[in-house]
C-alpha cells in the first residue's frame, strides 16, 4: 500500500509541476530567460510572490483568467497532496 501512496504522490507532484510551468510560461510572455528565472525561484519566498503578482498585472484579461484557473487547480493539487501525506 505504501508504494501505491508514494506513486500517487509522485504523480500529483508531477502534475503540480506541469501546472506551475504552464502558469510561468503565460506570465513570462515568451521571454525564456524570465521563464527560467521564475521556475528556479523559491516558492516559499515572499519576494517571489510579489514578483509574480507584478508580472500578472501586465497580462491581458483572458491571460489573467487562465493564470487564475491554473492557480486554483494547483492549490487543489496541493491540498490533495497534503491529504495523501497524512495517510
LINPE-V949665 format. One record per backbone hydrogen bond with DSSP energy under -0.5 kcal/mol. NH is the residue of the N-H (numbers start at 1). CO is the residue of the C=O. If there is no record, write none. Layout:
# LINPE-V949665
NH CO
NH CO
This chain:
# LINPE-V949665
5 1
6 2
7 3
8 4
9 5
10 6
11 7
12 8
13 9
14 10
15 11
16 12
17 13
18 14
19 15
20 16
21 17
22 18
23 19
24 20
25 21
26 22
27 23
28 24
29 25
29 26
30 25
31 28
32 30
35 31
36 32
37 33
38 34
39 35
40 36
41 37
45 42
46 44
49 45
50 46
51 47
52 48
53 49
54 50
55 51
56 52
57 53
58 54
58 55
59 56
64 60
65 61
66 62
67 63
68 64
69 65
70 66
71 67
72 68
73 69
74 70
75 71
76 72
77 73
78 74
79 75
80 76
81 77
82 78
83 79
84 80
85 81
86 82
87 83
87 84
